[in-house]
C-alpha cells in the first residue's frame, strides 16, 4: 500500500494565490521528499541559471546546418 502524499495540489495553489495577493512573483517552487515546500520569490531576471560547458556544445550543434550533422 502506498503512503499518502506529503502535499496536495491545494497546498501549491494556496502558496501561489497567497504570493500573488501579497504582490510577490514566484519564480520557482521546490518540494522535497519530506513534503517541505519552498518558494523562491522575485523577478525572473534575478534567477538566471548558470551556463555550463555543455550548453555551449549543444547551442553550437543547433546552429550547424542539418547536412553536417551525423
Beta strands, then each sheet from edge to edge (+ up, - down):
strand 1: 26-31
strand 2: 37-41
sheet 1: 1+ 2-
end
